[in-house]
Amino acid sequence: MTNSIRELEDAKSLLVIGSNTTEAHPVISYYMKRAVRKGAILIVCDPRRIDLVRWATIHVQHRVGTDVALLNGLMNEILAHGWEDRDFVENHTEKFAELKEVVQEYPLKLTSKITGVPVKQLREVARILGTRKPASLCYTLGITEHTCGTDNVTSCANLQMLLGNLGMRSAGVNPLRGQNNVQGACDMGALPNVFHNYQPVSDPKAREKFARGWGVAGLPENAGKRMPSMFTGMLDGTTRAFICHGENVVMSEPNVAHTVKCLEAVEFLVVLDIFENETTPYADVIFPCTCWSEQDGTFTNSERRVQRVRAAVHPPGKCREPWWIYGELARRLGVEMGFESARGVWEEMRSLATGYAGISWERIEGEGIQWPAPTLQHPGTPFMHSGGNFTRGRGLFAPARWRPPAEVPDKEYPLVLTTGRRLWHYHTGTQTRNCAGFEALFGEELVEISPHDASDLGTRDGDYVWVVSRRGRVRMRAWVTERSPRGVVWSCFHFREANINMVTNNVFDPVSETAEYKACAVRIEPGA
Amino acid sequence: MDPEFFDRMMLKAIGEEIAARDFYQQAARQMKDPGVAEIFEQLSREENEHRHLLETFRFNPLARVEFERFQDYGVAEQEDEPAFSFSMSPREALQIAMKKEQRAAETYRRFADACQDSEMRRIYSELAEMERGHKVRLEELFVNAAYPECW
């Protein structure tokens, strides 16, 4: 997030797009609701009638996979009325002419035709965004989990730069992270192309720094593989060994049949997890790991705040902390990691990631600190890019043209399936499915179908149905609900008994290689 | 205070600002990255403003000039200084600039500490504060620009 979570409540307007915030990020949604109570206008853009819509002034119910067209249309209208922040555009951005040229291809009538959003509503949203600053934009996986995910993200950034909604309190681009420490994992180089603090592996100076810091030689100069390439590599032999840590990939990857085929093919699979799950049967070695309440360390949340985590209970049996497991693996491979505790790991990380350098263990004993905090005196950074200063100098407009999802409905598969998360369960259920309380609250996966579609199909609420795609089929009960618009069905991947990833499409954004979990074509068949 | 010594001191300080202005101006012309060129152009303009400020001070030595005190987080002190090159990034450009200001502040501070004359010590201390203010401003720019967030 370029902003802090608490800053959301002081925004004059909030644009939430592709984020079921109350279910996936309930704490953050609290600040959105506070903003509304303080007079902010909340605009929720989501094909589904999600819970947050109850607090929204406007619900933009655009079609699945039309975000780029929607955002371009809004920018076109903003420019037509001169609502852009000319000073910001002039002094802090570049390639405005290119952006203008592209968004002009999206007049409101065409935007309406693509997105299904009435022209009148598009006009009203553009007016609000153009006249009520500061405005925060929040997005989640509804933006990124598309084959055009990168275009969706750059379009969000384009809109906010056009409006000068960056580099100030309560105005920014805020991706709400999907897990408690996904920000920290990325910050520490759990990506194939960067070291800590996003220092590129392709940069010889960065490689030299890390080789020195780690006491090793010959760090690779090319980026590694992302998940989809790792998996296809299992089939063609270019991925021979795979370590799978805290990620139940059989449940979480799109197209379960493909994932299983890959895992069966890989020569050597190591799984680190807290329980046996759907992936562990394919493992050659399983390392039982400590869970969050059994280990020391830090989590870095969505707002870049580094927080201390402390072991509250002793781990059961032979469970070990992940840093110990990796240290022992490295030692057997001939490298001494040299740390004896989570704190040792932390000290090494902050010595190599200067944005973290000022975040000492002692300083976060009480409250966390938001990076960048490059020195011990530095108080941390609540919002980034103050004064419109960006890493590359000026902010770069990266205009994008709309293109439909990889798979769209047809006669055989007439419905759009989009997927997400539920409030009561977490990810593949490795934790929450082992919790009787959550099972009591929500113990069975359902597919949400609109009353119109249910009526057309002759499906009643609670009936078993098959959700069928070109990749597979899954049986679950129908939940007939107005949350789904006509033509759209929705479900989750929390339940092994009814995992929607049996049918999702393993196609990916060409840049990020994120899968298109949010759009594929399906049909519903009676499931009795 | 010896007026001749004061004048020599001020001329030296003004000379430093002119040299810095020229350095940034020349660097701006040679940079491959337009964003970096822009940073150097802005720094060049600022050094010119500092020069005018010192010239005013030189011709009015009795003025009690006091520069604003900023919270100094010591970012420049912690950063390495990259080698100057025409293909440097905005981050490296700011690193070079803030290290330059750090050195200037340290130089004036040393002069102040070495002075016997209390008025001269005060003036050198103020010049050190002026440079420290520039350093802090550049550090703010650096912190805001140097750490990318990956979405």
Boltz contact constraints between the chains, C-beta under 6 A:
constraints:
  - contact:
      token1: [A, 153]
      token2: [B, 151]
      max_distance: 6.0
  - contact:
      token1: [A, 175]
      token2: [B, 151]
      max_distance: 6.0
  - contact:
      token1: [A, 186]
      token2: [B, 150]
      max_distance: 6.0
  - contact:
      token1: [A, 198]
      token2: [B, 148]
      max_distance: 6.0
  - contact:
      token1: [A, 198]
      token2: [B, 150]
      max_distance: 6.0
  - contact:
      token1: [A, 355]
      token2: [B, 147]
      max_distance: 6.0
  - contact:
      token1: [A, 372]
      token2: [B, 143]
      max_distance: 6.0
  - contact:
      token1: [A, 372]
      token2: [B, 147]
      max_distance: 6.0
  - contact:
      token1: [A, 374]
      token2: [B, 75]
      max_distance: 6.0
  - contact:
      token1: [A, 375]
      token2: [B, 73]
      max_distance: 6.0
  - contact:
      token1: [A, 375]
      token2: [B, 74]
      max_distance: 6.0
  - contact:
      token1: [A, 375]
      token2: [B, 75]
      max_distance: 6.0
  - contact:
      token1: [A, 375]
      token2: [B, 78]
      max_distance: 6.0
  - contact:
      token1: [A, 377]
      token2: [B, 73]
      max_distance: 6.0
  - contact:
      token1: [A, 377]
      token2: [B, 74]
      max_distance: 6.0
  - contact:
      token1: [A, 378]
      token2: [B, 73]
      max_distance: 6.0
  - contact:
      token1: [A, 385]
      token2: [B, 144]
      max_distance: 6.0
  - contact:
      token1: [A, 386]
      token2: [B, 144]
      max_distance: 6.0
  - contact:
      token1: [A, 389]
      token2: [B, 141]
      max_distance: 6.0
  - contact:
      token1: [A, 389]
      token2: [B, 144]
      max_distance: 6.0
  - contact:
      token1: [A, 389]
      token2: [B, 145]
      max_distance: 6.0
  - contact:
      token1: [A, 391]
      token2: [B, 145]
      max_distance: 6.0
  - contact:
      token1: [A, 391]
      token2: [B, 148]
      max_distance: 6.0
  - contact:
      token1: [A, 392]
      token2: [B, 35]
      max_distance: 6.0
  - contact:
      token1: [A, 393]
      token2: [B, 35]
      max_distance: 6.0
  - contact:
      token1: [A, 393]
      token2: [B, 90]
      max_distance: 6.0
  - contact:
      token1: [A, 394]
      token2: [B, 35]
      max_distance: 6.0
